[in-house]
Amino acid sequence: MARYGRPSQRGDYLSPVVLPFPLRVAWAPKTLVRSLRCHHLETGRLAAIFADILAHYGPARIRELGIDLFGGCFSYRRMALHNAWSRHAWGIAIDLDPDRNGLRVDHTRAQFARPEYAAMIDAFEAHGWLSLGRRLDLDWMHFEAGHVMPVRPAATTPVRPAPPGVERRPGSFGF
């Protein structure tokens, strides 16, 4: 994480990203988000991701599928399951549609594991961001700037087979 520096509550390293379509705050869907702040090293890639999503789905389908339900980007905090800093603390992670893609939800229940969402996940991965859903089969709402991430060892933590149309990718999405 040296690339991004140290996380800070002030977030001096954040820059705005103007979104090509509005996001709805997941817990207050009448509230629209037209821009968000992320790490200045990721603004171009995050803007390109959302442009690709818009080009593929169009505004009506994005809303119909709930791809526009925003759960957050920058949040100065530790990870929910560990004491390490969350990628959100650097503004290099985003959560979408958190109600239907919860932290401990696997592909059998996650909305984003369905085939109609594959192009959205592909857009993130095409720009160097990874899906924890595809990578670890949990936290399907969460997308983050690529880095070396260990694959869960099968001997200690079994992972169910991926659903049709979802490819598990070994290795990492490094820089």
C-alpha contacts under 8 A as a table, 3 or more apart, distances in Angstrom:
res1	aa1	res2	aa2	distance
1	M	4	Y	5.69
1	M	5	G	6.84
2	A	5	G	5.18
2	A	6	R	7.57
4	Y	7	P	7.98
4	Y	39	H	7.65
4	Y	41	L	7.80
4	Y	90	W	6.96
6	R	90	W	7.73
7	P	11	G	7.11
7	P	76	Y	7.23
7	P	85	W	7.95
7	P	89	A	5.63
7	P	90	W	5.32
8	S	11	G	5.33
8	S	12	D	7.55
8	S	76	Y	6.73
8	S	89	A	7.22
8	S	90	W	7.72
9	Q	76	Y	5.47
9	Q	89	A	7.87
11	G	14	L	5.56
11	G	90	W	7.47
13	Y	39	H	5.64
13	Y	40	H	5.96
13	Y	90	W	7.88
14	L	37	R	5.69
14	L	38	C	5.03
14	L	39	H	4.41
14	L	40	H	5.24
14	L	90	W	7.98
14	L	91	G	6.89
15	S	37	R	5.28
15	S	38	C	5.69
15	S	39	H	6.09
15	S	40	H	4.94
15	S	43	T	6.88
16	P	35	S	6.43
16	P	36	L	5.52
16	P	37	R	4.37
16	P	38	C	6.48
16	P	40	H	7.95
16	P	43	T	7.13
17	V	35	S	5.32
17	V	36	L	5.38
17	V	37	R	5.99
17	V	38	C	7.13
17	V	43	T	5.72
17	V	44	G	7.85
17	V	46	L	7.46
17	V	47	A	6.26
18	V	34	R	6.24
18	V	35	S	4.32
18	V	36	L	6.82
18	V	47	A	7.12
19	L	22	P	6.43
19	L	34	R	5.55
19	L	35	S	5.29
19	L	36	L	7.66
19	L	47	A	6.41
19	L	50	F	6.81
19	L	51	A	7.87
20	P	34	R	7.91
20	P	47	A	7.66
20	P	50	F	6.61
20	P	51	A	5.98
20	P	54	L	7.27
21	F	34	R	6.89
21	F	50	F	7.89
21	F	54	L	7.29
21	F	59	P	7.13
22	P	32	L	5.97
22	P	33	V	5.49
22	P	34	R	4.76
22	P	35	S	7.82
22	P	68	D	7.10
23	L	32	L	5.62
23	L	33	V	4.97
23	L	34	R	6.52
23	L	68	D	4.51
23	L	69	L	5.87
23	L	70	F	5.79
24	R	28	A	7.28
24	R	29	P	4.86
24	R	30	K	6.58
24	R	31	T	5.76
24	R	32	L	4.69
24	R	33	V	6.08
24	R	68	D	5.75
24	R	69	L	4.93
24	R	70	F	5.68
25	V	28	A	5.13
25	V	29	P	5.02
25	V	30	K	7.37
25	V	31	T	5.70
25	V	32	L	6.31
25	V	33	V	6.95
25	V	69	L	5.78
25	V	70	F	4.85
25	V	71	G	6.45
26	A	29	P	5.49
26	A	69	L	4.81
26	A	70	F	5.26
26	A	71	G	5.73
26	A	96	L	7.98
26	A	97	D	6.42
26	A	98	P	7.16
26	A	99	D	7.66
28	A	31	T	5.66
29	P	32	L	7.19
29	P	69	L	7.40
33	V	36	L	7.10
36	L	73	C	7.42
37	R	73	C	7.21
37	R	74	F	6.67
37	R	91	G	7.03
38	C	42	E	6.65
38	C	43	T	6.30
38	C	73	C	6.75
38	C	74	F	6.25
38	C	90	W	7.46
38	C	91	G	4.29
38	C	92	I	6.10
39	H	42	E	5.45
39	H	43	T	6.60
39	H	90	W	6.15
39	H	91	G	4.91
39	H	92	I	5.91
40	H	43	T	5.48
41	L	44	G	7.58
42	E	45	R	5.37
42	E	46	L	6.03
42	E	92	I	6.88
42	E	145	A	7.57
43	T	46	L	5.27
43	T	47	A	6.09
44	G	47	A	5.21
44	G	48	A	6.17
45	R	48	A	5.04
45	R	49	I	6.16
45	R	127	H	5.84
45	R	128	G	7.83
46	L	49	I	5.04
46	L	50	F	6.46
46	L	127	H	7.84
47	A	50	F	5.39
47	A	51	A	6.20
48	A	51	A	4.96
48	A	52	D	6.11
48	A	127	H	7.51
49	I	52	D	5.20
49	I	53	I	6.27
49	I	123	A	5.48
49	I	124	F	5.61
49	I	127	H	6.60
50	F	53	I	4.94
50	F	54	L	6.13
50	F	123	A	7.92
51	A	54	L	5.13
51	A	55	A	6.15
52	D	55	A	5.02
52	D	56	H	6.17
52	D	123	A	6.16
53	I	56	H	5.24
53	I	57	Y	6.07
53	I	58	G	7.66
53	I	119	A	7.49
53	I	120	M	5.75
53	I	123	A	6.49
54	L	57	Y	5.42
54	L	58	G	4.90
54	L	59	P	6.46
54	L	62	I	7.38
55	A	58	G	5.87
56	H	119	A	7.44
57	Y	60	A	7.70
57	Y	61	R	5.48
57	Y	62	I	5.88
58	G	61	R	5.74
58	G	62	I	6.21
59	P	62	I	5.16
59	P	63	R	6.32
60	A	63	R	5.31
60	A	64	E	6.12
61	R	64	E	4.84
61	R	65	L	6.00
62	I	65	L	5.37
62	I	66	G	6.11
62	I	67	I	5.24
62	I	68	D	6.14
63	R	66	G	5.02
63	R	67	I	6.30
63	R	68	D	5.84
64	E	67	I	7.90
66	G	69	L	5.46
66	G	97	D	6.24
67	I	96	L	6.50
67	I	97	D	6.44
68	D	96	L	7.04
68	D	97	D	7.33
69	L	96	L	5.47
69	L	97	D	4.68
69	L	98	P	7.69
70	F	95	D	6.33
70	F	96	L	4.80
70	F	97	D	6.12
70	F	98	P	7.74
71	G	94	I	7.22
71	G	95	D	4.77
71	G	96	L	5.24
71	G	97	D	6.44
71	G	98	P	5.93
72	G	75	S	7.43
72	G	94	I	5.71
72	G	95	D	5.45
72	G	96	L	7.50
73	C	88	H	5.77
73	C	91	G	5.74
73	C	92	I	7.26
73	C	93	A	5.59
73	C	94	I	4.34
73	C	95	D	6.55
74	F	88	H	4.83
74	F	89	A	5.84
74	F	90	W	6.62
74	F	91	G	4.24
74	F	92	I	7.44
74	F	93	A	7.32
74	F	94	I	7.72
75	S	88	H	5.10
75	S	89	A	5.06
75	S	90	W	7.82
75	S	91	G	7.09
76	Y	86	S	7.73
76	Y	88	H	6.60
76	Y	89	A	4.09
76	Y	90	W	7.41
77	R	85	W	6.33
77	R	86	S	6.02
77	R	88	H	7.25
77	R	89	A	5.63
78	R	82	H	7.24
78	R	83	N	5.82
78	R	84	A	5.64
78	R	85	W	4.24
78	R	86	S	4.82
78	R	89	A	7.46
79	M	82	H	5.22
79	M	83	N	6.08
79	M	84	A	5.94
79	M	85	W	5.72
79	M	86	S	4.45
79	M	87	R	7.95
80	A	83	N	7.76
80	A	86	S	7.93
85	W	89	A	6.48
86	S	89	A	5.41
86	S	90	W	7.70
87	R	90	W	5.61
87	R	91	G	6.56
87	R	92	I	5.58
87	R	93	A	5.50
87	R	144	E	6.99
88	H	91	G	4.75
88	H	92	I	5.79
88	H	93	A	5.02
88	H	94	I	7.10
89	A	92	I	7.68
90	W	93	A	7.86
91	G	94	I	7.83
92	I	144	E	5.63
92	I	145	A	5.47
93	A	142	H	6.90
93	A	143	F	5.53
93	A	144	E	4.06
93	A	145	A	6.40
94	I	141	M	7.95
94	I	142	H	5.84
94	I	143	F	5.41
94	I	144	E	6.41
95	D	98	P	6.50
95	D	141	M	4.96
95	D	142	H	4.56
95	D	143	F	6.39
96	L	141	M	4.96
96	L	142	H	6.74
97	D	100	R	5.98
97	D	101	N	6.30
97	D	141	M	6.03
98	P	101	N	5.03
98	P	102	G	5.46
98	P	141	M	5.40
99	D	102	G	5.96
100	R	109	R	7.92
100	R	110	A	6.05
100	R	111	Q	5.74
101	N	105	V	6.16
101	N	109	R	7.70
101	N	110	A	4.76
101	N	111	Q	5.93
101	N	112	F	6.72
101	N	139	D	6.40
101	N	140	W	5.08
101	N	141	M	4.98
102	G	105	V	5.10
102	G	110	A	7.35
102	G	138	L	7.77
102	G	139	D	5.58
102	G	140	W	6.69
102	G	141	M	6.50
103	L	138	L	6.14
103	L	139	D	4.00
103	L	140	W	7.12
103	L	141	M	7.49
104	R	138	L	5.44
104	R	139	D	5.87
105	V	108	T	7.80
105	V	109	R	6.16
105	V	110	A	5.86
105	V	137	D	7.82
105	V	138	L	5.46
105	V	139	D	6.26
105	V	140	W	7.20
106	D	109	R	5.91
106	D	110	A	5.88
106	D	133	G	7.38
106	D	137	D	5.19
106	D	138	L	4.92
106	D	139	D	7.48
106	D	140	W	7.46
107	H	110	A	5.05
107	H	111	Q	7.84
107	H	112	F	7.93
107	H	113	A	5.18
107	H	114	R	7.91
107	H	133	G	7.40
107	H	137	D	6.12
107	H	138	L	7.44
107	H	140	W	7.96
107	H	162	A	7.17
107	H	163	P	6.81
108	T	113	A	7.67
108	T	163	P	7.83
109	R	113	A	7.88
110	A	113	A	5.45
110	A	114	R	7.49
110	A	140	W	6.46
111	Q	114	R	5.80
112	F	115	P	7.92
112	F	117	Y	5.47
112	F	118	A	7.69
112	F	133	G	7.95
112	F	140	W	6.26
112	F	141	M	7.39
113	A	117	Y	6.86
113	A	118	A	7.61
113	A	133	G	7.34
113	A	134	R	7.90
113	A	140	W	7.37
113	A	163	P	7.16
113	A	166	V	7.18
114	R	117	Y	5.87
114	R	118	A	7.29
114	R	163	P	7.74
115	P	118	A	5.37
115	P	164	P	7.40
115	P	165	G	5.88
115	P	166	V	7.34
116	E	119	A	7.20
117	Y	120	M	5.32
117	Y	121	I	6.53
118	A	121	I	5.21
118	A	122	D	6.00
118	A	165	G	7.43
118	A	166	V	7.16
119	A	122	D	4.84
119	A	123	A	6.11
120	M	123	A	5.14
120	M	124	F	6.68
121	I	124	F	5.23
121	I	125	E	6.32
121	I	130	L	7.88
121	I	131	S	6.66
122	D	125	E	5.03
122	D	126	A	5.86
123	A	126	A	5.12
123	A	127	H	6.63
124	F	127	H	5.51
124	F	128	G	6.60
124	F	129	W	4.96
124	F	130	L	6.31
124	F	131	S	7.52
124	F	143	F	7.41
125	E	128	G	5.03
125	E	129	W	4.82
125	E	130	L	5.28
125	E	131	S	7.42
126	A	129	W	7.32
128	G	145	A	6.20
128	G	146	G	5.29
128	G	173	F	6.37
128	G	174	G	7.65
128	G	175	F	7.74
129	W	143	F	6.38
129	W	144	E	5.16
129	W	145	A	4.23
129	W	146	G	4.71
129	W	173	F	7.49
130	L	134	R	7.94
130	L	135	R	7.45
130	L	143	F	5.50
130	L	144	E	5.49
130	L	145	A	6.37
130	L	146	G	5.58
130	L	173	F	7.04
131	S	134	R	5.37
131	S	135	R	6.05
131	S	140	W	6.82
131	S	142	H	6.25
131	S	143	F	4.72
131	S	144	E	6.85
132	L	135	R	4.80
132	L	136	L	5.37
132	L	137	D	6.58
132	L	138	L	6.21
132	L	139	D	5.87
132	L	140	W	5.87
132	L	141	M	7.90
132	L	142	H	5.97
132	L	143	F	6.36
132	L	144	E	7.99
133	G	136	L	5.52
133	G	137	D	4.32
133	G	138	L	4.89
133	G	139	D	5.62
133	G	140	W	4.01
133	G	141	M	7.43
133	G	142	H	7.41
134	R	137	D	5.61
134	R	138	L	7.99
134	R	140	W	7.51
134	R	166	V	7.04
134	R	167	E	7.11
134	R	168	R	5.91
134	R	169	R	7.68
135	R	151	V	7.28
135	R	168	R	6.32
135	R	169	R	6.81
136	L	151	V	6.95
136	L	152	R	6.76
136	L	159	V	7.67
137	D	140	W	7.07
137	D	159	V	7.04
137	D	160	R	7.88
137	D	162	A	7.98
139	D	142	H	5.68
140	W	143	F	7.92
146	G	172	S	7.60
146	G	173	F	4.94
146	G	174	G	5.48
146	G	175	F	7.02
147	H	172	S	6.68
147	H	173	F	5.62
147	H	174	G	4.46
147	H	175	F	6.70
148	V	171	G	7.99
148	V	172	S	5.19
148	V	173	F	6.44
148	V	174	G	5.57
149	M	172	S	6.15
150	P	171	G	7.93
150	P	172	S	7.79
151	V	170	P	7.38
151	V	171	G	7.65
152	R	156	T	7.98
152	R	157	T	6.37
152	R	159	V	7.95
153	P	156	T	5.81
153	P	157	T	5.93
153	P	158	P	7.50
154	A	157	T	5.19
154	A	158	P	4.84
154	A	159	V	6.69
155	A	158	P	6.67
162	A	166	V	5.81
162	A	167	E	6.71
162	A	168	R	6.80
163	P	166	V	5.62
169	R	172	S	7.97
